[in-house]
């Protein structure tokens, strides 16, 4: 499973920013909701959308409303589950290998030369 330390190195985030798991909830103009795994950067309005590999900010960006909520991580039977804390109840559940597959081909390593890349 991908760790906060790996994401810190991948995105080049200085140590002065504490990282915490989050769930990013987006609602488009048609009212369709999507929930994705995120990472909060403490002391800033910024977060990382882990699956889209980009920085985001919680705010109303027409036509998309985006909110980011702190989450707790729980691993069980090959899955990692991220549940929001507080009044909003959202969950992101990922296969433990899903994030590794997403990020594995982003950096060169000797193992990459021996692996089939989709």
C-alpha positions as CSV (number, residue, x, y, z in Angstrom):
1,X,0.0,0.0,0.0
2,X,1.2,3.5,-0.8
3,X,2.3,5.5,2.3
4,X,2.2,9.1,3.2
5,X,6.0,9.1,3.1
6,X,6.0,7.8,-0.5
7,X,3.5,10.6,-1.5
8,X,5.7,13.2,0.3
9,X,8.7,12.1,-1.8
10,X,6.7,11.7,-5.1
11,X,5.2,15.2,-4.9
12,X,8.3,16.9,-3.4
13,X,6.5,18.1,-0.3
14,X,8.7,19.7,2.4
15,X,8.7,18.1,5.9
16,X,7.3,21.3,7.4
17,X,3.8,20.2,6.1
18,X,2.2,17.5,8.1
19,X,0.3,15.0,5.8
20,X,-3.0,13.3,6.6
21,X,-5.3,11.0,4.7
22,X,-8.5,12.5,3.3
23,X,-11.5,11.8,1.1
24,X,-12.2,14.3,-1.7
25,X,-15.9,14.7,-2.6
26,X,-16.8,16.4,-5.9
27,X,-20.3,17.2,-7.1
28,X,-20.7,18.3,-10.7
29,X,-23.4,20.6,-12.1
30,X,-25.7,17.6,-12.8
31,X,-25.4,16.6,-9.2
32,X,-23.3,13.5,-9.8
33,X,-21.0,12.8,-6.8
34,X,-17.6,11.2,-6.9
35,X,-15.3,10.3,-3.9
36,X,-11.6,9.8,-4.3
37,X,-8.6,9.3,-2.0
38,X,-6.8,12.5,-1.0
39,X,-4.0,13.7,1.3
40,X,-4.3,17.0,3.3
41,X,-1.4,19.4,3.7
42,X,-1.7,20.8,7.2
43,X,-1.9,24.6,7.5
44,X,-3.0,25.1,3.9
45,X,-6.2,24.8,1.9
46,X,-4.3,22.4,-0.5
47,X,-4.7,18.7,-0.8
48,X,-3.5,16.0,-3.2
49,X,-6.0,14.1,-5.3
50,X,-4.1,10.8,-5.1
51,X,-5.7,9.0,-8.1
52,X,-5.5,12.1,-10.4
53,X,-1.9,12.8,-9.2
54,X,-2.5,16.5,-8.8
55,X,-2.9,19.2,-6.1
56,X,-6.4,20.5,-5.5
57,X,-8.1,22.9,-3.2
58,X,-11.5,22.6,-1.4
59,X,-13.8,25.2,-2.8
60,X,-16.6,25.9,-5.2
61,X,-15.1,25.9,-8.7
62,X,-18.0,26.2,-11.1
63,X,-19.2,23.8,-12.4
64,X,-17.7,21.5,-9.8
65,X,-18.1,21.8,-6.0
66,X,-15.2,20.1,-4.2
67,X,-14.9,19.4,-0.5
68,X,-12.0,17.6,1.3
69,X,-12.6,15.8,4.6
70,X,-10.0,14.3,7.0
71,X,-10.2,10.5,6.9
72,X,-8.9,7.5,8.9
73,X,-7.3,4.5,7.1
74,X,-8.2,0.9,7.9
75,X,-6.6,-2.1,6.2
76,X,-8.4,-5.4,6.0
77,X,-8.3,-8.5,3.8
78,X,-6.4,-7.0,0.9
79,X,-8.3,-3.7,0.9
80,X,-7.6,-0.2,2.3
81,X,-10.6,1.7,3.5
82,X,-10.6,5.5,4.1
83,X,-13.6,6.8,6.2
84,X,-14.3,10.5,6.7
85,X,-14.4,11.9,10.2
86,X,-17.1,14.1,11.7
87,X,-20.6,14.9,10.3
88,X,-20.0,13.8,6.7
89,X,-19.9,10.1,6.1
90,X,-18.1,9.1,2.9
91,X,-15.9,6.1,2.2
92,X,-13.2,5.2,-0.4
93,X,-12.3,1.6,-0.6
94,X,-9.3,0.5,-2.7
95,X,-7.7,-2.8,-3.5
96,X,-4.3,-2.7,-1.7
97,X,-2.5,-3.0,-5.1
98,X,-4.6,-0.4,-6.9
99,X,-2.5,2.6,-5.8
100,X,0.8,0.7,-6.4
101,X,-0.3,-0.1,-10.0
102,X,-1.2,3.6,-10.5
103,X,2.2,4.9,-9.2
104,X,4.6,2.1,-10.1
105,X,5.2,3.2,-13.7
106,X,5.7,6.9,-12.7
107,X,9.4,6.4,-11.6
108,X,12.2,4.5,-13.2
109,X,13.5,1.5,-11.4
110,X,15.4,-1.7,-12.5
111,X,12.2,-3.6,-11.7
112,X,10.4,-1.5,-14.3
113,X,12.6,-3.0,-17.1
114,X,11.4,-6.5,-16.1
115,X,7.7,-5.6,-15.9
116,X,5.0,-5.4,-18.5
117,X,3.5,-1.9,-18.6
118,X,-0.1,-1.4,-19.7
